[in-house]
Amino acid sequence: MPLPRIRTVRTGSGAVAVQVLWRYAGNSPVLDHVGSAHSDAELALLKAKARRLIEGDQLALDFDVPAQPAASATKFGSGSEHSPLPVVGERAGCLLDAIRGAFQVLGLDVASGDDQVFYHLVAARIIHPGSKFESIETLAEVGVESASYSTIKRHLPRYATELFSDKISAALAQHAGIGPGVLVLYDVTTLYFETDKEDDFRKPGFSKERRLEPQVTVGMLTDATGLPLSISAFEGNRAETHTMLPMIRKLQEAYSLDDITVVADAGMFSAANKREVVSAGLGYILGTKERDIPKVIAAWRKDNPDTEYTDGQIWRQDTVRTTGSESVTESVTFYQYSWDRARRSLRGIEEQVKKAERAVEGKIPVKRNRYVNLKAPNKQVNHALADKHKALAGIKGYETSRTDLSAEQVIGFYRQLFKIEKSFRMAKSDFRARPIYHRKQDSIQAHLTIVMAAIACGHLLEQRTGKSIKRLVRTLKKYRTIEIEVNGQKFYAQPPLPPEVDQLIQRLPKPD
């Protein structure tokens, strides 16, 4: 393991000694003994102190203070008039104020009933994601005394209730200004468990990470900026197409919305989904995957045999339903050509064709290659399929039931999907929503509600500063407010902030 590091040792009295192992001199460890803990809270505090030692934080400051009587001077250790003043407390104030400010701006303090345990769990997940027990240590490191682990466990069932999660969602929806005509983004992911035992909820299924452990399917709705509005867990083997409608209906009922446009990938929409969305009076925008050249593009190619596609070129194809003598446009699909997308696709096709040729020649073994035709009497390169894929290279389809929107609007709305994908990346990396160690369904939902609130706070802080949440935490965590005791009186001090950090803090939400 890398050095320096924190290690714990069980003492003869049953306490846990916390030490900082700096290095080895020969076979002998060079270490500092930080203290001995007799409870979980004491252990968390000692580990936080040890981590600050490793990070090089100064735990005593030299102040030039007037000479004190010897009896008083001995309180500081050496009896010198320039003795270091003991730091009796410290707090990562800049970081904590930013998180608290975001929490309040989003209305999560009111929605949670000013539940400090919930706030602390959200703050800990932003600062250093980990288990509920590890959150105690994380908060101690930045100067916050958390509730005990037993208290946290007592609060979790409340966070798992539909009433609590609905209040959190309502606060986020109010902040986002959800109303008629709203555009919402939808996506799903899978979260796996550190167990090989499945149950009625945690089931093996198709994993986006190609894992075999039991998992749950998680669906998330966000607004057009990527601010999460709702998060729900489903059985691990439930199809993605069966997760979206329950969440959309719930949002629709909660805010009496009859005009919602859902933006999602094609995988979220089955034919039945489309019919149900439209019958509910909602709209959709989705990306399409084309296996064959669309009719409208084939017609254009026939009329322009010697003309190349131009970057950004758009074609429109209507799907019309005829009832008697009346024709109604049910949906519109816009196809757009991108030179850069085509360049990347063509390069991949050429590489696969070359491998197919070498496989047919017997120079390399035949592996999975779409351009090797194994059904032919002799192995052949499927040049016809390659030519069809080349004709489709660079073309992306966007289908919508919103026939009132222009091509530019539809394509622009669809491209907002990267924001919900970013939110899921934040959930899995910055906030480590997985793997999950919880065993009960209500604990899983409580975990996801905390993660959603953390994503929302992180999203707001990133929007205000233009910096990633990981970088923001790393920057602000270094600047601490310290508490010093002089002759029984406590004073507070903070090192001067660099100009760029001071400017950054000015853009952050301020707590009440």
KOLZA-942993 format. One line per field, with one value per residue (C-alpha): x, y, z. Coordinates in pm, 1 decimal. Example, Ala and Ser with C-alpha at 12.3 -4.5 7.8 and 13.67 -1.06 7.14 Angstrom:
2
px [1230.0 / 1367.0]
py [-450.0 / -106.0]
pz [780.0 / 714.0]
//
This chain:
512
px [0.0 / 122.1 / 281.7 / 213.5 / -111.1 / -339.0 / -341.8 / -544.0 / -431.1 / -640.5 / -488.8 / -480.9 / -754.4 / -988.9 / -947.2 / -846.1 / -516.9 / -491.7 / -144.1 / 14.6 / 267.3 / 514.7 / 779.3 / 998.6 / 1356.7 / 1484.3 / 1214.3 / 1101.3 / 798.0 / 832.6 / 498.4 / 307.5 / 51.6 / -255.3 / -465.9 / -684.6 / -1057.3 / -1319.7 / -1619.9 / -1706.8 / -1727.2 / -1382.4 / -1240.5 / -1380.2 / -1232.9 / -889.7 / -884.8 / -975.2 / -691.1 / -451.3 / -556.2 / -491.2 / -143.9 / -77.0 / -210.4 / 25.2 / -236.6 / -87.9 / -233.4 / -58.5 / 6.7 / 284.0 / 141.2 / 340.6 / 148.0 / 239.6 / 440.6 / 221.3 / 290.6 / 465.7 / 157.0 / -41.2 / 239.5 / 265.0 / -83.4 / 72.1 / 344.5 / 687.6 / 651.4 / 792.4 / 628.2 / 625.6 / 470.3 / 247.8 / -118.7 / -324.9 / -584.8 / -890.0 / -1106.0 / -1108.0 / -1363.8 / -1353.8 / -1580.3 / -1559.9 / -1660.5 / -1929.1 / -2084.0 / -2099.2 / -2274.6 / -2513.7 / -2589.7 / -2673.3 / -2885.9 / -3088.2 / -3115.1 / -3268.7 / -3515.6 / -3394.7 / -3370.5 / -3742.5 / -3835.1 / -3645.1 / -3791.5 / -3445.3 / -3330.6 / -2963.5 / -2888.6 / -3012.6 / -2813.8 / -2499.3 / -2537.2 / -2577.7 / -2278.2 / -2061.0 / -2148.4 / -2040.3 / -1714.2 / -1601.7 / -1857.5 / -1860.5 / -2075.3 / -2303.4 / -2047.0 / -1765.8 / -1970.8 / -1903.8 / -1530.4 / -1566.9 / -1758.5 / -1518.9 / -1235.9 / -1394.8 / -1491.8 / -1852.3 / -1975.0 / -2211.6 / -2485.7 / -2388.9 / -2419.7 / -2714.7 / -2893.9 / -2827.8 / -2975.8 / -3285.7 / -3339.3 / -3292.8 / -3646.3 / -3790.5 / -3578.6 / -3704.8 / -4070.4 / -4251.0 / -4367.5 / -4009.4 / -3875.1 / -4175.3 / -4099.9 / -3738.5 / -3856.0 / -4110.9 / -3842.9 / -3620.8 / -3913.7 / -4004.1 / -3645.3 / -3645.4 / -3970.7 / -4157.1 / -4476.9 / -4678.0 / -4468.1 / -4179.7 / -3901.9 / -3772.3 / -3482.0 / -3498.2 / -3233.2 / -3162.4 / -2858.7 / -2786.2 / -2630.9 / -2483.0 / -2449.9 / -2154.8 / -2332.3 / -2403.5 / -2747.8 / -3047.0 / -3397.2 / -3729.5 / -3584.3 / -3210.8 / -3192.7 / -2935.3 / -3017.3 / -2864.1 / -2586.8 / -2448.1 / -2119.2 / -2133.8 / -2138.9 / -2295.4 / -2386.3 / -2749.6 / -2848.8 / -3129.3 / -3236.8 / -3243.1 / -3440.0 / -3387.1 / -3577.2 / -3404.3 / -3497.0 / -3337.7 / -3026.1 / -2965.2 / -3102.6 / -3251.0 / -3623.8 / -3695.6 / -3511.7 / -3658.3 / -3530.4 / -3682.1 / -3619.5 / -3282.1 / -3432.6 / -3700.3 / -3670.1 / -3565.4 / -3876.7 / -4093.9 / -3933.5 / -4008.5 / -4387.7 / -4440.1 / -4206.3 / -4356.3 / -4709.5 / -4608.0 / -4453.9 / -4760.7 / -4999.5 / -4790.7 / -4792.3 / -5111.8 / -4910.8 / -5076.5 / -4798.3 / -4469.8 / -4212.1 / -3988.2 / -3640.6 / -3474.2 / -3264.0 / -3436.1 / -3383.1 / -3630.3 / -3916.3 / -4098.9 / -4382.0 / -4623.8 / -4445.1 / -4489.9 / -4861.2 / -4909.1 / -4709.3 / -4911.1 / -5244.8 / -5159.2 / -5125.5 / -4747.7 / -4477.9 / -4150.4 / -3815.8 / -3585.2 / -3280.2 / -3322.7 / -3090.4 / -3121.1 / -3050.1 / -3139.4 / -3106.2 / -3421.9 / -3655.3 / -3615.7 / -3234.7 / -3250.3 / -3469.4 / -3226.4 / -2932.5 / -3121.1 / -3187.6 / -2830.6 / -2608.2 / -2291.1 / -2341.8 / -2184.5 / -2364.7 / -2283.8 / -2201.3 / -2522.1 / -2752.9 / -3105.9 / -3383.3 / -3740.7 / -3960.8 / -4321.5 / -4515.1 / -4874.3 / -5180.2 / -5481.8 / -5831.6 / -6091.0 / -6029.3 / -5831.0 / -5451.8 / -5276.9 / -4901.4 / -4831.6 / -4460.0 / -4166.8 / -3814.0 / -3531.6 / -3206.9 / -2890.5 / -2548.6 / -2234.7 / -1895.8 / -1714.0 / -1949.6 / -1904.4 / -1525.8 / -1522.4 / -1772.1 / -1594.0 / -1263.4 / -1418.8 / -1583.5 / -1256.9 / -1073.1 / -1339.2 / -1338.5 / -959.3 / -985.7 / -1263.7 / -1041.8 / -756.0 / -993.3 / -1129.2 / -771.7 / -699.1 / -436.7 / -621.6 / -891.2 / -1251.8 / -1386.7 / -1694.4 / -1691.9 / -2009.5 / -1844.0 / -1753.7 / -2038.1 / -2023.4 / -2345.4 / -2189.0 / -2055.1 / -1710.7 / -1629.3 / -1667.9 / -1635.9 / -1980.8 / -1899.0 / -2269.5 / -2326.8 / -2013.7 / -2136.2 / -2474.7 / -2307.0 / -2084.2 / -2393.8 / -2536.7 / -2212.7 / -2260.0 / -2640.0 / -2835.6 / -3213.0 / -3431.0 / -3795.9 / -4060.4 / -4433.3 / -4401.6 / -4481.4 / -4479.2 / -4104.1 / -3837.3 / -3550.6 / -3307.5 / -3526.9 / -3570.4 / -3199.6 / -3105.9 / -3341.4 / -3211.9 / -2854.4 / -2945.7 / -2940.2 / -2569.2 / -2666.4 / -2856.4 / -2574.8 / -2342.0 / -2568.5 / -2547.1 / -2169.5 / -2167.2 / -2379.4 / -2143.9 / -1809.8 / -1821.1 / -2096.8 / -2031.5 / -2389.9 / -2253.4 / -2179.6 / -2463.0 / -2422.8 / -2781.3 / -2991.1 / -3347.4 / -3548.6 / -3637.2 / -3268.3 / -3186.5 / -3447.6 / -3314.9 / -2965.3 / -3088.1 / -3276.3 / -2955.4 / -2761.2 / -3021.1 / -2999.1 / -2618.0 / -2631.4 / -2866.2 / -2635.9 / -2332.7 / -2515.0 / -2597.2 / -2239.8 / -2099.3 / -2336.7 / -2241.4 / -1864.4 / -1801.5 / -1583.1 / -1638.3 / -1765.3 / -1457.3 / -1222.8 / -1435.1 / -1427.4 / -1053.0 / -995.5 / -1222.9 / -1137.2 / -789.0 / -911.2 / -1014.3 / -1141.9 / -953.0 / -1052.7 / -775.4 / -786.5 / -591.7 / -621.0 / -956.0 / -1093.7 / -1167.7 / -1074.2 / -1136.8 / -893.7 / -879.7 / -576.2 / -599.9 / -759.6 / -582.3 / -759.5 / -879.5 / -1030.7 / -1195.4 / -1350.0 / -1469.4 / -1636.9 / -1819.5 / -2001.4 / -2114.6 / -2454.6 / -2440.7 / -2609.8 / -2864.7]
py [0.0 / 354.3 / 553.1 / 753.5 / 591.4 / 557.8 / 231.9 / 113.4 / -129.4 / -294.2 / -226.2 / -454.9 / -250.2 / -300.8 / 51.8 / 119.5 / 305.0 / 531.3 / 582.2 / 749.9 / 519.4 / 746.5 / 504.8 / 210.1 / 242.8 / -100.0 / -326.5 / -78.1 / 145.1 / 520.4 / 637.0 / 890.1 / 778.6 / 1002.2 / 863.7 / 578.7 / 559.3 / 393.7 / 465.2 / 500.9 / 879.2 / 901.7 / 672.3 / 894.7 / 1207.2 / 1049.1 / 925.8 / 1274.7 / 1420.0 / 1159.9 / 1244.8 / 1612.6 / 1521.9 / 1336.2 / 1621.8 / 1858.6 / 2075.8 / 2290.4 / 2195.9 / 2473.2 / 2832.5 / 3061.1 / 3394.3 / 3672.4 / 3719.9 / 3916.3 / 3732.1 / 3546.8 / 3446.3 / 3115.8 / 2942.1 / 3058.1 / 2994.9 / 2632.7 / 2584.3 / 2606.1 / 2353.8 / 2519.4 / 2827.2 / 3048.7 / 3376.3 / 3259.4 / 2919.8 / 2775.3 / 2838.3 / 2518.7 / 2481.1 / 2344.0 / 2315.5 / 2368.0 / 2367.0 / 2363.0 / 2663.8 / 2764.9 / 2419.1 / 2362.5 / 2703.7 / 2631.2 / 2297.3 / 2440.8 / 2734.2 / 2502.5 / 2283.8 / 2588.8 / 2747.6 / 2423.9 / 2425.5 / 2092.1 / 2222.4 / 2299.2 / 1983.1 / 1762.6 / 1937.7 / 2077.2 / 1722.7 / 1761.0 / 1391.3 / 1401.5 / 1717.2 / 1564.7 / 1251.6 / 1464.5 / 1682.5 / 1378.9 / 1223.1 / 1543.0 / 1572.0 / 1209.2 / 945.1 / 634.4 / 423.5 / 569.4 / 478.1 / 642.6 / 962.4 / 1017.9 / 1018.1 / 1235.3 / 1501.4 / 1490.3 / 1559.5 / 1889.7 / 1989.8 / 1869.1 / 1652.4 / 1404.1 / 1201.8 / 855.4 / 556.3 / 424.0 / 758.9 / 751.4 / 403.3 / 517.7 / 800.3 / 594.5 / 446.0 / 798.3 / 883.6 / 569.2 / 670.1 / 792.7 / 1098.7 / 1206.4 / 1144.1 / 1325.5 / 1631.5 / 1631.5 / 1594.1 / 1872.7 / 2111.5 / 2035.6 / 2071.3 / 2407.1 / 2525.1 / 2408.6 / 2592.8 / 2283.1 / 2381.9 / 2337.2 / 2267.0 / 2131.0 / 1935.4 / 1643.6 / 1409.5 / 1040.8 / 772.1 / 454.3 / 283.6 / -24.3 / -39.6 / -364.5 / -513.9 / -657.0 / -988.9 / -1296.6 / -1353.1 / -1225.4 / -1161.4 / -1037.0 / -688.7 / -738.6 / -957.9 / -1035.8 / -867.3 / -680.7 / -472.2 / -165.6 / -253.3 / -621.1 / -744.3 / -1065.0 / -957.7 / -888.3 / -534.9 / -283.4 / -73.4 / 297.4 / 552.9 / 927.0 / 1226.3 / 1563.5 / 1901.7 / 2032.4 / 2146.6 / 1807.5 / 1897.0 / 1573.9 / 1579.4 / 1222.0 / 894.5 / 546.6 / 192.0 / -102.6 / -476.2 / -558.1 / -762.5 / -511.9 / -392.8 / -31.0 / 36.6 / -51.8 / 198.5 / 530.3 / 553.1 / 500.5 / 790.0 / 1016.1 / 948.5 / 1024.3 / 1357.1 / 1436.4 / 1368.5 / 1550.9 / 1878.7 / 1840.3 / 1856.4 / 1766.8 / 1904.3 / 1721.8 / 1635.9 / 1343.2 / 1323.7 / 982.0 / 735.9 / 496.5 / 210.6 / 371.0 / 361.0 / 53.1 / 85.6 / 41.7 / 317.9 / 559.6 / 485.0 / 529.9 / 854.0 / 999.7 / 875.9 / 1049.7 / 1375.7 / 1387.2 / 1440.6 / 1262.3 / 1318.9 / 1023.4 / 922.9 / 649.7 / 381.7 / 315.0 / -27.4 / 77.6 / 401.5 / 604.3 / 651.8 / 1028.8 / 1000.2 / 721.1 / 946.6 / 1235.9 / 1012.5 / 899.8 / 1260.1 / 1370.1 / 1075.9 / 1283.5 / 1505.5 / 1444.6 / 1512.8 / 1849.0 / 1889.1 / 1961.6 / 1864.0 / 1774.0 / 1563.5 / 1537.9 / 1229.2 / 1231.2 / 933.2 / 986.6 / 803.5 / 804.6 / 755.9 / 764.1 / 1081.9 / 1247.5 / 1229.2 / 1314.0 / 1343.8 / 1120.9 / 1182.5 / 1342.5 / 1207.5 / 1444.2 / 1301.3 / 1503.8 / 1438.5 / 1518.4 / 1513.0 / 1440.4 / 1154.5 / 1013.9 / 1035.2 / 829.7 / 573.7 / 531.6 / 473.8 / 196.9 / 38.3 / 39.3 / -126.5 / -396.6 / -462.4 / -505.5 / -753.8 / -935.5 / -965.2 / -1107.1 / -1351.9 / -1472.4 / -1517.3 / -1731.7 / -1495.5 / -1440.2 / -1645.5 / -1553.8 / -1368.2 / -1151.5 / -942.8 / -822.1 / -810.7 / -1182.0 / -1372.4 / -1722.5 / -1831.5 / -1816.8 / -2145.8 / -2014.0 / -1741.0 / -1404.5 / -1038.5 / -881.2 / -570.6 / -498.7 / -458.6 / -243.8 / -19.1 / 20.0 / 116.9 / 366.0 / 526.2 / 559.4 / 687.0 / 1027.7 / 1014.7 / 1037.3 / 1024.9 / 1219.7 / 1115.3 / 1330.1 / 1343.6 / 1722.8 / 1814.8 / 2183.9 / 2189.1 / 2271.7 / 2036.1 / 2260.8 / 2259.7 / 1881.5 / 1813.6 / 2074.9 / 1926.1 / 1573.7 / 1685.2 / 1792.7 / 1422.8 / 1446.6 / 1641.3 / 1351.8 / 1119.7 / 1353.9 / 1333.1 / 953.7 / 975.0 / 1201.8 / 947.3 / 661.9 / 839.5 / 1164.8 / 1045.8 / 670.5 / 551.8 / 204.3 / -60.0 / -78.7 / -261.3 / -221.9 / -533.6 / -402.7 / -226.4 / 69.0 / 123.3 / 121.6 / 391.1 / 597.6 / 567.9 / 687.3 / 982.9 / 1095.9 / 1050.7 / 1252.4 / 1541.0 / 1530.4 / 1534.6 / 1833.8 / 2028.4 / 1935.7 / 2037.9 / 2380.9 / 2436.7 / 2338.1 / 2575.5 / 2864.5 / 2811.5 / 2637.9 / 2384.6 / 2012.8 / 1921.0 / 1707.3 / 1997.1 / 2240.6 / 2017.9 / 1965.3 / 2341.5 / 2460.7 / 2181.8 / 2327.5 / 2656.3 / 2617.8 / 2834.2 / 2753.0 / 2793.8 / 2901.5 / 2918.1 / 3191.8 / 3218.7 / 3044.3 / 3263.4 / 3128.1 / 3315.4 / 3231.5 / 3282.4 / 3204.9 / 3225.4 / 3481.8 / 3343.7 / 3367.5 / 3613.3 / 3336.6 / 3141.7 / 3455.0 / 3519.4 / 3159.8 / 3192.9 / 3506.7 / 3294.6 / 3035.9 / 3039.3 / 3178.3 / 2994.1 / 3172.9]
pz [0.0 / -70.0 / 211.1 / 415.5 / 524.9 / 825.4 / 1016.2 / 1311.6 / 1580.5 / 1848.6 / 2192.8 / 2494.4 / 2662.7 / 2368.6 / 2226.1 / 1866.0 / 1823.7 / 1517.5 / 1373.3 / 1072.5 / 909.5 / 729.6 / 604.1 / 697.0 / 823.7 / 746.0 / 884.9 / 1149.9 / 1087.0 / 1134.2 / 1266.6 / 1474.6 / 1730.5 / 1686.8 / 1971.9 / 2092.2 / 2026.8 / 2245.3 / 2018.7 / 1650.0 / 1681.8 / 1843.2 / 1574.1 / 1297.8 / 1457.3 / 1504.0 / 1144.2 / 1025.0 / 1234.2 / 1091.8 / 737.4 / 801.9 / 927.4 / 604.5 / 394.5 / 575.2 / 740.2 / 1017.0 / 1353.2 / 1550.6 / 1454.5 / 1578.5 / 1692.6 / 1846.5 / 2170.2 / 2479.5 / 2742.1 / 2988.5 / 3346.1 / 3368.8 / 3501.2 / 3200.6 / 2954.1 / 3052.3 / 2913.9 / 2565.3 / 2633.4 / 2647.4 / 2867.1 / 2590.1 / 2509.0 / 2146.2 / 2215.7 / 1942.4 / 2010.0 / 2007.4 / 1735.4 / 1914.1 / 1603.5 / 1230.9 / 956.5 / 575.4 / 580.2 / 214.5 / 96.2 / 358.0 / 296.0 / -78.0 / -24.0 / 233.9 / 3.9 / -288.4 / -60.8 / 45.9 / -301.6 / -429.3 / -140.7 / -7.9 / 347.4 / 354.7 / 162.1 / 407.0 / 710.8 / 787.3 / 859.3 / 952.7 / 913.5 / 553.7 / 483.1 / 631.1 / 419.7 / 107.2 / 199.0 / 274.5 / -62.6 / -238.7 / -43.1 / -46.6 / -145.6 / 67.6 / 293.0 / 556.5 / 822.1 / 622.5 / 599.5 / 972.2 / 906.8 / 595.3 / 786.8 / 1082.5 / 840.0 / 734.1 / 1087.4 / 1110.8 / 1394.5 / 1236.2 / 1395.3 / 1515.5 / 1287.7 / 1487.3 / 1442.9 / 1067.7 / 1045.0 / 1232.4 / 981.6 / 663.1 / 654.6 / 637.5 / 333.7 / 160.2 / 181.3 / -126.6 / 68.4 / 143.5 / -206.6 / -357.3 / -143.4 / -264.7 / -625.3 / -578.8 / -451.4 / -751.1 / -991.6 / -840.0 / -876.6 / -1239.8 / -1307.7 / -1428.0 / -1606.2 / -1926.7 / -2232.5 / -2025.5 / -2192.0 / -1983.4 / -2048.1 / -1959.7 / -1934.4 / -1741.5 / -1599.7 / -1393.3 / -1046.6 / -924.2 / -574.9 / -386.9 / -345.1 / -550.6 / -397.2 / -588.5 / -455.5 / -593.1 / -648.8 / -705.3 / -1013.5 / -1279.6 / -1608.3 / -1896.7 / -1741.9 / -1914.9 / -1745.0 / -1853.6 / -1494.9 / -1365.2 / -1010.1 / -914.5 / -1006.9 / -1011.0 / -1306.5 / -1223.4 / -1420.7 / -1391.0 / -1522.7 / -1554.5 / -1690.9 / -2010.2 / -1819.3 / -1656.4 / -1310.2 / -1169.8 / -1107.3 / -1010.6 / -963.5 / -923.4 / -893.1 / -1077.8 / -1080.7 / -1229.6 / -1511.9 / -1613.6 / -1973.1 / -2017.0 / -2224.6 / -1921.8 / -1684.1 / -1851.7 / -1856.4 / -1480.2 / -1404.7 / -1672.3 / -1548.9 / -1193.0 / -1299.2 / -1505.8 / -1219.4 / -959.9 / -1152.8 / -1358.2 / -1678.5 / -2006.9 / -2226.3 / -2172.6 / -2436.3 / -2346.2 / -2497.7 / -2487.6 / -2682.5 / -2918.8 / -2672.9 / -2430.9 / -2683.5 / -2799.7 / -3047.6 / -2756.1 / -2562.9 / -2851.0 / -2871.7 / -2497.1 / -2489.6 / -2774.5 / -2637.7 / -2307.8 / -2498.2 / -2454.8 / -2712.1 / -2773.5 / -2940.9 / -2988.7 / -3182.9 / -3443.3 / -3573.1 / -3944.5 / -4091.9 / -4443.6 / -4635.9 / -4559.0 / -4853.1 / -4854.6 / -4873.0 / -5133.6 / -5348.9 / -5307.6 / -5405.6 / -5714.7 / -5817.8 / -5733.3 / -5831.9 / -5861.0 / -5557.3 / -5216.0 / -4891.0 / -4734.7 / -4366.5 / -4172.1 / -4460.9 / -4341.2 / -4494.0 / -4368.4 / -4383.1 / -4260.0 / -4129.9 / -4238.8 / -4118.9 / -4354.6 / -4219.6 / -4492.1 / -4686.4 / -4406.9 / -4377.6 / -4053.7 / -3995.6 / -3697.0 / -3667.8 / -3843.5 / -3875.6 / -3958.0 / -4091.7 / -4061.9 / -4214.3 / -4015.5 / -4188.4 / -3863.3 / -3773.8 / -4124.3 / -4100.9 / -3783.1 / -3916.2 / -4250.8 / -4078.7 / -3869.8 / -4175.2 / -4369.9 / -4081.5 / -4050.5 / -4427.5 / -4425.5 / -4139.8 / -4326.7 / -4636.7 / -4429.6 / -4260.1 / -4594.5 / -4718.9 / -4413.5 / -4273.8 / -3947.2 / -3771.9 / -3836.9 / -3535.9 / -3504.4 / -3821.4 / -3985.3 / -4326.4 / -4344.2 / -4512.6 / -4366.0 / -4540.8 / -4886.9 / -5037.7 / -4959.6 / -4709.3 / -4880.6 / -4795.7 / -4785.5 / -4987.7 / -5046.6 / -4672.5 / -4641.5 / -4924.9 / -4753.7 / -4427.1 / -4611.0 / -4759.5 / -4407.4 / -4252.9 / -4093.7 / -4101.0 / -3776.0 / -3744.6 / -3501.6 / -3472.3 / -3304.7 / -3257.3 / -3225.8 / -3584.7 / -3491.6 / -3425.6 / -3680.9 / -3759.9 / -3574.3 / -3263.4 / -3262.4 / -3313.5 / -3055.3 / -2796.1 / -2858.1 / -2809.0 / -2457.3 / -2368.3 / -2300.2 / -1986.4 / -1832.2 / -1938.2 / -1750.6 / -1444.9 / -1453.7 / -1489.4 / -1183.6 / -999.0 / -1080.7 / -1051.0 / -852.8 / -617.3 / -644.9 / -652.8 / -716.6 / -609.2 / -357.4 / -27.4 / 95.2 / 125.7 / 148.4 / -119.2 / 106.0 / 189.7 / -181.8 / -246.5 / 46.7 / -100.2 / -441.7 / -290.7 / -118.5 / -443.2 / -638.0 / -389.6 / -411.0 / -793.6 / -781.7 / -548.0 / -756.5 / -1074.1 / -929.2 / -808.3 / -1147.2 / -1324.4 / -1094.9 / -1122.2 / -1454.2 / -1270.6 / -1217.5 / -872.7 / -811.5 / -885.6 / -685.8 / -377.3 / -408.3 / -435.7 / -154.0 / 86.6 / 139.7 / 288.2 / 649.0 / 929.2 / 1248.8 / 1612.8 / 1852.4 / 2229.5 / 2412.7 / 2791.3 / 2786.4 / 2506.6 / 2159.3 / 1841.5 / 1478.1 / 1192.4 / 823.4 / 594.8 / 314.1 / 1.0 / -336.2 / -569.8 / -804.6 / -513.8 / -377.1 / -721.6 / -732.3 / -393.0 / -505.9 / -764.3 / -511.4 / -338.0 / 14.8 / 302.3 / 518.6]
//
